[in-house]
Amino acid sequence: MLIRQCRKEFCRPPNPEAQHLRCVARFDADISEVLPYLNTVLGGHQFFRDVPSLTLKFPGKLVTLYADRIAMNIVRDQAEAENLLSWLLEQINETWERRSGITPTFETAPRPRIIDILRLLPKTNCGQCGQPTCMAFAVKIVEGNSLPGGCSELDENDAIQLWDYLARFHIPV
């Protein structure tokens, strides 16, 4: 086990209108060595070798793992942060234990192309997904702010193709 404990700190962003929290969890161990393996396993959004860090994108939030801490932005409340942190710590420790069977990735993974997602969407611009156009919805998927399941007009065949396409980029469906 790489991480046994972490110390959590919560704060509100400086914007007085903000309804969300930020969370920083400080580790009792250095996780620099596991970051390239996590990049492979979790499909990092950005990976930096010089100052070891891995940024992961989840719907509506960015989570950055550093050698000594995790920084999470835009968590609804402490419970959401605790759940995400618990899952991340599990991923870190499991990946560390299995690292001999994982090829580390030292580069940022390629991102899906908006046009490839748009080709699979119905292009009805119905707005049922909460976006004014299918193009805007495709952008939200790439940014990690929407899930493909939000499109109620997507037929079964295109949905399967879209899920298969996004799975190559570790985008949740």
Long-range contacts (C-beta under 8 A, 24 or more apart in sequence): 1-93, 1-96, 1-97, 2-29, 2-31, 2-34, 2-92, 2-93, 2-96, 3-27, 3-28, 3-29, 3-31, 3-89, 3-92, 3-93, 4-28, 4-29, 6-69, 6-70, 6-85, 6-89, 8-81, 8-82, 8-85, 10-78, 10-81, 13-73, 19-76, 20-73, 20-74, 20-75, 20-76, 21-75, 21-76, 21-77, 21-78, 21-81, 22-71, 22-72, 22-73, 22-74, 22-75, 23-70, 23-71, 23-72, 23-75, 23-78, 23-81, 23-85, 24-69, 24-70, 24-71, 24-72, 25-69, 25-70, 25-72, 25-85, 26-68, 26-69, 27-68, 27-69, 27-70, 30-67, 30-68, 31-65, 31-67, 31-68, 31-92, 31-96, 32-67, 34-92, 34-95, 34-96, 34-99, 35-65, 35-67, 36-104, 36-105, 36-106, 37-95, 37-96, 37-99, 37-102, 37-104, 38-65, 38-91, 38-92, 38-95, 39-104, 39-105, 39-106, 39-109, 40-102, 40-103, 40-104, 40-105, 41-91, 41-95, 41-102, 42-91, 42-170, 43-109, 43-169, 43-170, 43-171, 44-105, 44-108, 44-109, 45-108, 45-109, 45-111, 45-144, 46-108, 47-105, 47-106, 47-107, 47-108, 47-109, 49-106, 57-143, 57-144, 58-84, 58-144, 58-172, 59-144, 59-145, 59-146, 59-147, 59-172, 60-144, 60-145, 63-88, 65-92, 109-169, 109-170, 110-169, 111-142, 111-169, 112-141, 112-142, 112-165, 112-166, 112-168, 112-169, 112-171, 113-142, 114-138, 114-139, 114-142, 116-165, 117-141, 117-142, 117-148, 117-162, 117-165, 117-166, 120-154, 120-158, 120-161, 120-162, 120-165, 121-151, 121-153, 121-154, 121-158, 121-162, 122-151, 122-153, 122-154, 122-155, 122-158, 124-153, 126-153, 128-152, 128-153, 141-166, 141-171, 144-171, 147-172, 147-173, 148-173, 149-173
